Amino acid sequence: MKRLFTARQKKILALASGNKCKICGDVLNKNFEGDHIRSYSKGGKTLLPNGQALCLPCNRKKGNKSQ
């Protein structure tokens, strides 16, 4: 299983979130990231049910913590 979400998966995550960061609520820019709700390093899979769209600052702050 790949670690990174594909471009298609990221697009779906952005649409599902209303094009807003799931943590801070800011509108996503083109550099948003697909984040694992259950961290990949802790066994989370790179699948849509385990994904969320986050802005860069929120994803960096979250690190490998589960949300």
C-alpha beads as a LAMMPS data file, in Angstrom:
LAMMPS data file: protein, C-alpha beads

67 atoms
66 bonds

1 atom types
1 bond types

-500.0 500.0 xlo xhi
-500.0 500.0 ylo yhi
-500.0 500.0 zlo zhi

Masses

1 110.0

Atoms # bond

1 1 1 0.000 0.000 0.000
2 1 1 1.322 3.418 -0.962
3 1 1 1.929 6.015 1.724
4 1 1 0.706 9.068 -0.212
5 1 1 -2.819 9.724 -1.381
6 1 1 -3.132 9.914 -5.175
7 1 1 -4.170 13.143 -6.902
8 1 1 -7.614 11.594 -7.488
9 1 1 -7.987 10.641 -3.826
10 1 1 -6.937 14.142 -2.755
11 1 1 -9.512 15.686 -5.079
12 1 1 -12.234 13.495 -3.545
13 1 1 -11.092 14.389 -0.008
14 1 1 -11.210 18.102 -0.879
15 1 1 -14.707 17.776 -2.336
16 1 1 -15.890 15.798 0.711
17 1 1 -14.599 18.552 3.017
18 1 1 -16.279 21.349 1.061
19 1 1 -12.802 22.485 -0.034
20 1 1 -11.979 23.458 3.565
21 1 1 -9.350 22.203 5.998
22 1 1 -10.918 19.666 8.358
23 1 1 -9.061 21.164 11.341
24 1 1 -9.065 24.960 10.997
25 1 1 -11.806 25.410 8.385
26 1 1 -9.730 27.624 6.080
27 1 1 -10.297 27.314 2.347
28 1 1 -7.817 24.852 0.868
29 1 1 -5.243 26.171 -1.565
30 1 1 -3.530 24.112 -4.260
31 1 1 -0.877 22.930 -1.779
32 1 1 -3.278 21.162 0.607
33 1 1 -2.402 17.640 1.692
34 1 1 -4.256 14.397 2.061
35 1 1 -3.819 13.349 5.686
36 1 1 -4.286 9.964 7.330
37 1 1 -6.809 10.188 10.182
38 1 1 -5.129 7.146 11.725
39 1 1 -1.480 7.797 11.041
40 1 1 0.230 5.706 8.373
41 1 1 3.117 5.159 10.790
42 1 1 0.667 3.618 13.248
43 1 1 -0.970 1.268 10.756
44 1 1 -3.445 3.607 9.053
45 1 1 -4.154 2.706 5.450
46 1 1 -4.085 5.095 2.498
47 1 1 -7.789 4.721 1.792
48 1 1 -10.481 7.400 1.489
49 1 1 -12.286 6.452 4.746
50 1 1 -8.990 7.082 6.576
51 1 1 -8.264 10.366 4.794
52 1 1 -8.993 14.020 5.277
53 1 1 -7.993 17.218 3.505
54 1 1 -5.772 19.507 5.581
55 1 1 -3.973 22.751 4.895
56 1 1 -0.185 22.547 5.107
57 1 1 0.166 24.237 8.535
58 1 1 -2.481 22.010 10.155
59 1 1 -0.989 18.838 8.691
60 1 1 2.486 19.803 9.907
61 1 1 1.154 20.602 13.376
62 1 1 -0.812 17.341 13.575
63 1 1 2.205 15.204 12.689
64 1 1 1.552 11.503 13.290
65 1 1 -1.138 12.030 15.932
66 1 1 -4.507 10.453 15.212
67 1 1 -7.459 12.769 15.091

Bonds

1 1 1 2
2 1 2 3
3 1 3 4
4 1 4 5
5 1 5 6
6 1 6 7
7 1 7 8
8 1 8 9
9 1 9 10
10 1 10 11
11 1 11 12
12 1 12 13
13 1 13 14
14 1 14 15
15 1 15 16
16 1 16 17
17 1 17 18
18 1 18 19
19 1 19 20
20 1 20 21
21 1 21 22
22 1 22 23
23 1 23 24
24 1 24 25
25 1 25 26
26 1 26 27
27 1 27 28
28 1 28 29
29 1 29 30
30 1 30 31
31 1 31 32
32 1 32 33
33 1 33 34
34 1 34 35
35 1 35 36
36 1 36 37
37 1 37 38
38 1 38 39
39 1 39 40
40 1 40 41
41 1 41 42
42 1 42 43
43 1 43 44
44 1 44 45
45 1 45 46
46 1 46 47
47 1 47 48
48 1 48 49
49 1 49 50
50 1 50 51
51 1 51 52
52 1 52 53
53 1 53 54
54 1 54 55
55 1 55 56
56 1 56 57
57 1 57 58
58 1 58 59
59 1 59 60
60 1 60 61
61 1 61 62
62 1 62 63
63 1 63 64
64 1 64 65
65 1 65 66
66 1 66 67
